[in-house]
Amino acid sequence: MTQSESFELNGNLTVDDVPEVRRFVEKLHRRNSSAEDISRVAMATHELLENAVKFSTDGTASLRIEVGASQVTITTRNRARPNDLEELSELARDLTSALDPMLFYLEQMRRSPKRSGGLGLGRVAAEAEMKIELILDGDIVQIRAEAKLGPRPA
């Protein structure tokens, strides 16, 4: 992808589709990103899309990746159950207030590896060094992850 490009995927997806989407994202970014940025974006895409698909109540999810000159934004959307919405809200508050995303992620692994999206969101915040934002609209969950990108290869 070059400056100010986006990629969007909407529809019925399964967890089995996630690795294929990840490979496609890696291929797109290979042209204009550093190896470190490719790895971060691919991992974040995988984690976020997997959560969106896994916790979707109607089998549909969407993924949007926007890449600018120095920033990437990954956004997923899906419908969720009320219990999952409550857990995600609590998780988002905890993640936002955490002083260190890596310590938050390690604590999530220790406490509750099955918490809705907790490990995936924690991993994206810690390992991909992305800022996570949760937006709820009724039963629609939107997760937005943003990060700065390093210099592009010549």
Backbone as a chain_set.jsonl record, in Angstrom:
{"seq": "MTQSESFELNGNLTVDDVPEVRRFVEKLHRRNSSAEDISRVAMATHELLENAVKFSTDGTASLRIEVGASQVTITTRNRARPNDLEELSELARDLTSALDPMLFYLEQMRRSPKRSGGLGLGRVAAEAEMKIELILDGDIVQIRAEAKLGPRPA", "coords": {"N": [[0.837, -1.183, 0.0], [0.444, 2.243, -0.681], [0.83, 5.754, 0.141], [-1.951, 6.948, 2.019], [-3.925, 4.833, 1.584], [-6.504, 2.32, 1.602], [-8.025, -0.71, 2.795], [-10.737, -2.865, 2.741], [-12.946, -5.249, 4.179], [-15.905, -7.001, 4.307], [-18.469, -9.083, 5.614], [-19.723, -12.514, 5.798], [-17.703, -14.357, 7.761], [-15.334, -16.82, 8.879], [-13.409, -18.213, 11.566], [-11.466, -19.692, 10.346], [-10.918, -18.216, 8.074], [-9.319, -16.14, 8.867], [-6.38, -16.474, 8.962], [-5.844, -16.419, 6.188], [-6.618, -13.826, 5.474], [-4.763, -12.427, 6.983], [-2.351, -13.17, 5.669], [-2.812, -11.959, 3.191], [-2.871, -9.249, 3.936], [-0.232, -8.984, 4.845], [1.089, -9.356, 2.395], [0.193, -7.117, 0.906], [1.344, -5.031, 2.403], [4.032, -5.511, 2.167], [5.215, -4.226, 0.06], [5.649, -1.523, 0.736], [6.415, -1.149, 3.4], [8.35, -1.455, 6.416], [9.94, -4.447, 7.668], [9.39, -4.8, 10.389], [7.087, -3.192, 10.763], [5.309, -4.507, 9.024], [5.028, -6.938, 10.347], [3.855, -6.085, 12.795], [1.403, -4.921, 11.916], [0.2, -7.088, 10.602], [-0.048, -8.997, 12.698], [-1.726, -7.568, 14.469], [-3.982, -7.235, 12.839], [-4.745, -9.917, 12.541], [-5.353, -10.684, 15.245], [-7.41, -8.83, 15.946], [-9.37, -9.234, 13.94], [-9.908, -11.953, 14.301], [-11.078, -11.914, 16.885], [-13.351, -10.339, 16.299], [-14.74, -11.999, 14.51], [-15.031, -14.364, 16.013], [-16.615, -13.552, 18.194], [-18.894, -12.601, 17.031], [-22.374, -12.268, 16.743], [-23.982, -12.801, 14.582], [-22.47, -13.958, 12.633], [-21.185, -12.272, 10.896], [-18.648, -9.879, 10.093], [-16.513, -6.984, 9.964], [-13.591, -5.544, 8.521], [-11.305, -2.955, 8.355], [-8.514, -1.384, 7.029], [-6.47, 1.327, 7.172], [-3.898, 3.103, 5.74], [-1.604, 5.599, 6.125], [0.949, 8.04, 5.397], [2.542, 7.887, 7.685], [1.142, 6.46, 9.588], [-1.046, 3.856, 10.76], [-4.335, 2.57, 10.793], [-6.466, 0.237, 12.116], [-9.589, -1.174, 11.928], [-12.251, -2.957, 13.298], [-15.539, -4.394, 13.142], [-18.448, -5.777, 14.617], [-21.429, -7.572, 15.572], [-22.444, -8.094, 18.932], [-23.023, -10.107, 21.908], [-24.913, -9.146, 24.848], [-23.532, -9.775, 27.319], [-20.882, -10.007, 26.418], [-20.476, -7.398, 25.553], [-20.486, -5.997, 27.97], [-18.209, -7.106, 29.225], [-16.219, -6.334, 27.401], [-16.38, -3.536, 27.627], [-15.501, -3.165, 30.259], [-12.928, -4.232, 30.005], [-11.822, -2.427, 28.132], [-11.817, -0.062, 29.652], [-10.008, -0.817, 31.67], [-7.695, -1.283, 30.13], [-7.253, 1.259, 29.037], [-6.649, 2.704, 31.331], [-4.344, 1.504, 32.167], [-0.928, 1.709, 33.027], [1.203, 0.579, 31.7], [1.099, -1.106, 28.767], [2.216, -3.666, 28.22], [2.537, -4.854, 30.757], [-0.147, -4.938, 31.463], [-1.103, -6.759, 29.532], [0.34, -9.081, 30.246], [-0.75, -9.496, 32.789], [-3.391, -10.017, 32.057], [-3.052, -12.475, 30.76], [-2.284, -14.019, 32.925], [-4.524, -13.838, 34.669], [-7.02, -14.428, 33.275], [-7.301, -16.204, 30.662], [-9.418, -16.693, 28.915], [-11.084, -14.532, 28.72], [-13.298, -12.323, 27.055], [-11.924, -11.318, 24.167], [-9.825, -10.189, 25.548], [-7.105, -11.08, 25.688], [-6.283, -10.846, 23.008], [-6.722, -8.081, 22.47], [-5.075, -6.979, 24.429], [-2.624, -7.971, 23.573], [-2.346, -6.684, 21.084], [-2.18, -4.012, 21.927], [0.158, -4.127, 23.493], [2.286, -5.635, 22.103], [2.106, -4.775, 19.417], [2.159, -2.156, 19.83], [-0.039, -0.375, 19.772], [-2.64, 2.036, 20.02], [-5.703, 1.472, 21.493], [-9.152, 1.734, 20.853], [-12.461, 1.519, 21.918], [-15.683, 1.427, 20.636], [-19.056, 1.5, 21.208], [-22.248, 0.819, 19.897], [-25.311, 0.305, 20.468], [-25.756, -3.055, 19.916], [-23.51, -3.243, 18.413], [-20.081, -3.591, 18.083], [-17.187, -1.758, 17.799], [-13.842, -1.85, 17.228], [-10.975, 0.01, 17.304], [-7.705, 0.365, 16.291], [-4.717, 2.12, 16.468], [-1.535, 3.164, 15.206], [1.748, 4.534, 14.97], [3.838, 4.438, 12.11], [7.028, 3.247, 11.064], [9.81, 4.647, 9.163], [9.435, 4.31, 5.653], [10.724, 1.757, 3.496], [13.29, 2.418, 1.09]], "CA": [[0.0, 0.0, 0.0], [1.165, 3.498, -0.688], [0.24, 6.757, 1.018], [-3.395, 7.129, 2.092], [-4.67, 3.748, 0.973], [-7.29, 1.539, 2.55], [-8.457, -2.045, 2.425], [-11.911, -3.168, 3.549], [-13.533, -6.566, 3.994], [-17.167, -7.128, 5.042], [-19.278, -10.238, 5.254], [-19.708, -13.722, 6.61], [-16.34, -14.863, 7.893], [-15.099, -17.789, 9.937], [-12.06, -18.146, 12.143], [-10.563, -20.285, 9.35], [-10.579, -17.196, 7.079], [-8.42, -15.132, 9.444], [-4.988, -16.584, 8.475], [-5.781, -15.998, 4.786], [-6.663, -12.366, 5.472], [-3.464, -11.982, 7.491], [-1.357, -13.317, 4.601], [-3.095, -10.933, 2.196], [-2.424, -7.972, 4.505], [1.238, -8.998, 4.79], [1.497, -9.175, 1.004], [-0.048, -5.719, 0.538], [2.263, -4.137, 3.104], [5.411, -5.854, 1.829], [5.72, -3.288, -0.943], [5.949, -0.17, 1.215], [6.601, -1.075, 4.853], [9.49, -2.174, 6.99], [9.606, -5.784, 8.167], [8.794, -4.65, 11.72], [5.725, -2.689, 10.601], [4.513, -5.584, 8.426], [4.745, -7.887, 11.42], [2.913, -5.465, 13.739], [0.094, -4.761, 11.275], [-0.351, -8.422, 10.346], [-0.46, -9.589, 13.968], [-2.882, -6.824, 14.968], [-5.104, -7.603, 11.975], [-5.131, -11.282, 12.898], [-5.979, -10.698, 16.574], [-8.648, -8.066, 15.954], [-10.363, -9.902, 13.098], [-10.286, -13.203, 14.957], [-12.038, -11.583, 17.942], [-14.604, -9.875, 15.691], [-15.425, -13.164, 13.953], [-15.336, -15.312, 17.093], [-17.651, -13.049, 19.086], [-20.009, -12.09, 16.242], [-23.612, -13.008, 16.985], [-24.662, -13.128, 13.328], [-21.519, -14.543, 11.688], [-20.569, -11.275, 10.026], [-17.672, -8.963, 10.69], [-15.847, -6.151, 8.972], [-12.216, -5.14, 8.785], [-10.832, -1.842, 7.515], [-7.139, -0.975, 7.318], [-6.117, 2.578, 6.504], [-2.471, 3.371, 5.887], [-1.137, 6.901, 5.664], [2.399, 8.142, 5.269], [3.248, 7.517, 8.918], [0.211, 5.911, 10.572], [-1.976, 2.818, 10.333], [-5.527, 2.398, 11.609], [-7.162, -1.02, 11.851], [-10.898, -1.097, 12.558], [-13.144, -4.098, 13.116], [-16.911, -4.213, 13.629], [-19.285, -6.967, 14.672], [-22.517, -7.566, 16.556], [-22.021, -8.885, 20.097], [-23.994, -10.403, 22.959], [-24.839, -8.197, 25.971], [-22.465, -10.126, 28.272], [-19.598, -9.664, 25.799], [-20.378, -5.938, 25.554], [-20.101, -5.591, 29.329], [-16.811, -7.495, 29.448], [-15.37, -5.48, 26.571], [-16.364, -2.194, 28.225], [-14.61, -3.239, 31.426], [-11.581, -4.437, 29.485], [-11.365, -1.172, 27.53], [-11.503, 0.862, 30.756], [-8.776, -1.289, 32.308], [-6.583, -1.066, 29.207], [-7.024, 2.7, 28.948], [-6.045, 3.205, 32.569], [-3.08, 0.804, 32.439], [0.275, 2.516, 32.831], [2.097, -0.131, 30.797], [0.324, -2.113, 28.045], [2.802, -4.996, 28.335], [2.16, -5.386, 32.068], [-1.579, -5.236, 31.362], [-1.214, -7.987, 28.75], [0.832, -10.189, 31.068], [-1.745, -9.708, 33.839], [-4.54, -10.671, 31.408], [-2.691, -13.88, 30.548], [-2.277, -14.679, 34.226], [-5.849, -13.851, 35.288], [-8.171, -15.009, 32.595], [-7.006, -16.336, 29.237], [-10.623, -16.846, 28.097], [-11.874, -13.302, 28.75], [-13.687, -11.904, 25.699], [-11.052, -10.384, 23.479], [-8.828, -9.604, 26.433], [-5.726, -11.374, 25.304], [-6.016, -10.264, 21.699], [-6.608, -6.625, 22.599], [-3.868, -6.715, 25.207], [-1.467, -8.254, 22.724], [-2.242, -5.609, 20.088], [-1.695, -2.813, 22.624], [1.519, -4.327, 23.998], [3.282, -6.064, 21.124], [2.038, -3.949, 18.207], [2.274, -0.778, 20.315], [-1.16, 0.352, 19.192], [-3.65, 2.628, 20.889], [-6.967, 0.784, 21.261], [-10.363, 2.478, 21.181], [-13.683, 0.731, 21.819], [-16.884, 2.225, 20.403], [-20.25, 0.662, 21.251], [-23.464, 1.431, 19.38], [-26.261, -0.797, 20.634], [-25.025, -4.323, 19.997], [-22.372, -3.177, 17.489], [-18.77, -3.327, 18.685], [-16.145, -1.311, 16.876], [-12.51, -1.746, 17.832], [-10.083, 0.793, 16.443], [-6.322, 0.337, 16.763], [-3.872, 3.054, 15.703], [-0.113, 3.175, 15.537], [2.689, 5.202, 14.066], [4.659, 3.538, 11.313], [8.395, 3.688, 10.869], [10.107, 5.109, 7.803], [9.229, 3.331, 4.598], [11.965, 1.389, 2.799], [13.531, 3.155, -0.169]], "C": [[0.879, 1.243, 0.0], [0.413, 4.497, 0.176], [-1.271, 6.823, 0.86], [-4.178, 6.08, 1.314], [-5.462, 3.025, 2.039], [-7.69, 0.211, 1.927], [-9.638, -2.361, 3.321], [-12.488, -4.517, 3.16], [-14.769, -6.632, 4.877], [-17.843, -8.425, 4.65], [-19.213, -11.369, 6.247], [-18.296, -14.282, 6.597], [-16.293, -15.907, 8.997], [-13.682, -17.603, 10.462], [-11.043, -18.732, 11.166], [-10.143, -19.292, 8.277], [-9.485, -16.244, 7.568], [-6.975, -15.284, 8.97], [-4.831, -16.157, 7.017], [-5.79, -14.472, 4.674], [-5.328, -11.815, 5.951], [-2.396, -12.057, 6.399], [-1.556, -12.262, 3.507], [-2.614, -9.569, 2.673], [-0.896, -7.893, 4.483], [1.726, -8.724, 3.374], [1.316, -7.725, 0.568], [0.986, -4.778, 1.15], [3.722, -4.377, 2.74], [6.033, -4.835, 0.874], [6.254, -1.989, -0.355], [6.223, -0.057, 2.706], [7.846, -1.829, 5.274], [9.018, -3.533, 7.496], [8.925, -5.696, 9.531], [7.346, -4.172, 11.619], [4.806, -3.744, 9.989], [4.092, -6.567, 9.506], [3.701, -7.34, 12.391], [1.503, -5.381, 13.164], [-0.565, -6.127, 11.045], [-0.845, -9.072, 11.632], [-1.703, -8.897, 14.504], [-4.126, -7.158, 14.151], [-5.641, -8.967, 12.363], [-5.901, -11.294, 14.219], [-7.342, -10.007, 16.564], [-9.732, -8.743, 15.118], [-10.821, -11.211, 13.728], [-11.299, -12.945, 16.072], [-13.381, -11.164, 17.35], [-15.411, -11.055, 15.16], [-15.911, -14.083, 15.074], [-16.517, -14.851, 17.948], [-18.83, -12.43, 18.34], [-21.252, -12.934, 16.499], [-24.311, -13.429, 15.698], [-23.713, -13.68, 12.262], [-20.864, -13.554, 10.747], [-19.599, -10.411, 10.812], [-17.118, -8.097, 9.569], [-14.471, -5.769, 9.474], [-11.898, -4.0, 7.833], [-9.429, -1.48, 7.977], [-6.859, 0.268, 6.493], [-4.649, 2.86, 6.791], [-2.171, 4.734, 5.298], [0.374, 6.888, 5.59], [3.125, 7.654, 6.519], [2.344, 6.888, 9.967], [-0.645, 4.823, 9.941], [-3.142, 2.787, 11.32], [-6.215, 1.121, 11.156], [-8.474, -0.959, 12.624], [-11.681, -2.367, 12.251], [-14.506, -3.749, 13.702], [-17.611, -5.562, 13.612], [-20.419, -6.739, 15.668], [-22.103, -8.489, 17.694], [-23.175, -9.094, 21.067], [-23.839, -9.398, 24.102], [-23.725, -8.511, 26.974], [-21.085, -9.773, 27.723], [-19.388, -8.156, 25.779], [-19.926, -5.424, 26.915], [-18.635, -5.905, 29.591], [-15.856, -6.617, 28.646], [-15.274, -4.061, 27.118], [-15.419, -2.152, 29.412], [-13.153, -3.381, 30.986], [-11.009, -3.145, 28.908], [-11.01, -0.146, 28.596], [-10.182, 0.471, 31.417], [-7.559, -1.023, 31.422], [-6.237, 0.411, 29.103], [-6.315, 3.24, 30.174], [-4.713, 2.535, 32.907], [-1.892, 1.717, 32.133], [1.219, 1.902, 31.796], [1.305, -1.225, 30.082], [0.89, -3.528, 28.153], [2.46, -5.63, 29.678], [0.683, -5.748, 32.104], [-1.785, -6.571, 30.647], [-0.764, -9.199, 29.57], [-0.148, -10.514, 32.192], [-2.989, -10.397, 33.265], [-4.249, -12.153, 31.192], [-2.746, -14.649, 31.86], [-3.687, -14.877, 34.763], [-6.886, -14.678, 34.547], [-7.932, -15.137, 31.098], [-8.244, -16.462, 28.349], [-11.506, -15.609, 28.106], [-12.114, -12.798, 27.326], [-12.73, -10.88, 25.115], [-9.908, -9.842, 24.31], [-7.412, -9.847, 26.015], [-5.385, -10.755, 23.963], [-5.834, -8.762, 21.766], [-5.353, -6.241, 23.376], [-2.618, -6.927, 24.38], [-1.258, -7.145, 21.691], [-1.687, -4.342, 20.734], [-0.224, -2.957, 23.006], [2.53, -4.6, 22.889], [3.278, -5.223, 19.853], [2.132, -2.465, 18.539], [1.202, 0.108, 19.68], [-2.082, 0.881, 20.278], [-4.984, 1.996, 20.505], [-8.12, 1.673, 21.697], [-11.56, 1.558, 20.942], [-14.85, 1.686, 21.642], [-18.061, 1.261, 20.359], [-21.444, 1.461, 20.739], [-24.535, 0.35, 19.389], [-25.484, -2.085, 20.794], [-23.846, -4.386, 19.018], [-21.115, -2.791, 18.256], [-17.835, -2.873, 17.575], [-14.865, -1.164, 17.673], [-11.632, -1.024, 16.825], [-8.697, 0.78, 17.072], [-5.486, 1.225, 15.856], [-2.44, 2.967, 16.161], [0.651, 4.002, 14.516], [3.461, 4.124, 13.326], [6.054, 4.117, 11.194], [8.6, 4.185, 9.453], [9.915, 3.967, 6.805], [10.552, 3.004, 3.915], [12.076, 2.157, 1.475], [13.326, 2.27, -1.372]], "O": [[1.94, 1.265, 0.623], [-0.538, 4.131, 0.867], [-1.807, 6.763, -0.247], [-5.009, 6.422, 0.473], [-5.145, 3.1, 3.226], [-7.692, 0.042, 0.708], [-9.566, -2.154, 4.532], [-12.52, -4.886, 1.987], [-14.69, -6.349, 6.072], [-17.798, -8.826, 3.487], [-18.727, -11.222, 7.368], [-17.765, -14.636, 5.544], [-17.1, -15.888, 9.927], [-12.867, -16.91, 9.853], [-9.884, -18.316, 11.157], [-9.116, -19.492, 7.628], [-8.803, -15.614, 6.759], [-6.375, -14.276, 8.595], [-3.801, -15.594, 6.645], [-5.054, -13.899, 3.871], [-4.817, -10.846, 5.39], [-1.623, -11.115, 6.221], [-0.585, -11.736, 2.962], [-2.016, -8.816, 1.904], [-0.332, -6.853, 4.143], [2.664, -7.953, 3.173], [2.2, -7.163, -0.077], [1.448, -3.842, 0.497], [4.564, -3.515, 2.988], [7.245, -4.619, 0.89], [7.206, -1.414, -0.884], [6.259, 1.057, 3.228], [8.324, -2.721, 4.574], [7.825, -3.735, 7.723], [7.983, -6.441, 9.8], [6.473, -4.692, 12.314], [3.649, -3.863, 10.391], [2.933, -6.977, 9.567], [2.769, -8.05, 12.768], [0.529, -5.724, 13.834], [-1.764, -6.285, 11.276], [-1.938, -9.637, 11.661], [-2.639, -9.564, 14.946], [-5.206, -7.343, 14.712], [-6.85, -9.151, 12.499], [-6.991, -11.861, 14.292], [-8.313, -10.532, 17.108], [-10.886, -8.818, 15.541], [-12.008, -11.535, 13.686], [-12.278, -13.68, 16.194], [-14.431, -11.581, 17.838], [-16.628, -11.106, 15.338], [-17.061, -14.521, 15.077], [-17.329, -15.67, 18.378], [-19.681, -11.794, 18.962], [-21.192, -14.164, 16.475], [-25.151, -14.329, 15.723], [-24.113, -13.85, 11.111], [-20.072, -13.945, 9.889], [-19.72, -10.241, 12.025], [-17.235, -8.427, 8.389], [-14.22, -5.682, 10.676], [-12.192, -4.078, 6.64], [-9.185, -1.291, 9.169], [-6.995, 0.261, 5.27], [-4.217, 2.854, 7.943], [-2.444, 4.995, 4.127], [1.002, 5.836, 5.709], [4.205, 7.071, 6.421], [2.737, 6.789, 11.13], [-0.935, 4.859, 8.745], [-2.957, 2.955, 12.525], [-6.509, 0.94, 9.975], [-8.476, -0.722, 13.832], [-11.765, -2.798, 11.101], [-14.622, -2.935, 14.618], [-17.398, -6.38, 12.717], [-20.367, -5.829, 16.495], [-21.491, -9.533, 17.467], [-24.165, -8.363, 21.052], [-22.752, -8.857, 24.304], [-23.042, -7.595, 27.433], [-20.22, -9.299, 28.46], [-18.268, -7.679, 25.963], [-19.087, -4.528, 27.003], [-17.902, -5.068, 30.118], [-14.81, -6.205, 29.148], [-14.206, -3.45, 27.078], [-14.631, -1.217, 29.556], [-12.263, -2.728, 31.53], [-9.854, -2.805, 29.16], [-10.014, 0.565, 28.465], [-9.34, 1.327, 31.691], [-6.515, -0.589, 31.909], [-5.062, 0.776, 29.082], [-5.473, 4.132, 30.068], [-4.029, 2.958, 33.839], [-1.864, 2.404, 31.112], [1.945, 2.616, 31.104], [0.878, -2.183, 30.725], [0.127, -4.493, 28.177], [2.129, -6.815, 29.736], [0.301, -6.752, 32.706], [-2.554, -7.415, 31.108], [-1.436, -10.23, 29.572], [-0.354, -11.684, 32.512], [-3.573, -11.264, 33.916], [-5.118, -12.994, 31.421], [-3.201, -15.792, 31.9], [-4.018, -15.955, 35.257], [-7.55, -15.53, 35.137], [-8.329, -14.254, 30.338], [-8.124, -16.347, 27.13], [-12.598, -15.644, 27.537], [-11.212, -12.849, 26.49], [-12.725, -9.717, 25.519], [-9.087, -9.087, 23.79], [-6.599, -8.923, 25.988], [-4.301, -10.194, 23.801], [-4.893, -8.223, 21.183], [-4.656, -5.292, 23.017], [-1.663, -6.155, 24.474], [-0.128, -6.719, 21.452], [-0.827, -3.675, 20.16], [0.552, -2.013, 22.857], [3.517, -3.876, 22.752], [4.335, -4.982, 19.271], [2.179, -1.621, 17.644], [1.485, 1.175, 19.134], [-2.274, 0.25, 21.318], [-5.354, 1.984, 19.331], [-8.08, 2.287, 22.764], [-11.661, 0.906, 19.903], [-14.995, 2.643, 22.402], [-18.069, 0.316, 19.569], [-21.629, 2.624, 21.097], [-24.654, -0.427, 18.442], [-24.65, -2.208, 21.691], [-23.255, -5.447, 18.818], [-21.091, -1.797, 18.982], [-17.714, -3.529, 16.54], [-14.815, -0.442, 18.669], [-11.557, -1.398, 15.654], [-8.531, 1.138, 18.238], [-5.535, 1.103, 14.632], [-2.155, 2.731, 17.335], [0.245, 4.143, 13.363], [3.703, 3.038, 13.853], [6.237, 5.334, 11.222], [7.68, 4.154, 8.636], [10.203, 2.808, 7.102], [11.409, 3.876, 3.771], [11.074, 2.49, 0.843], [13.485, 2.723, -2.505]]}, "num_chains": 1, "name": "protein.A"}
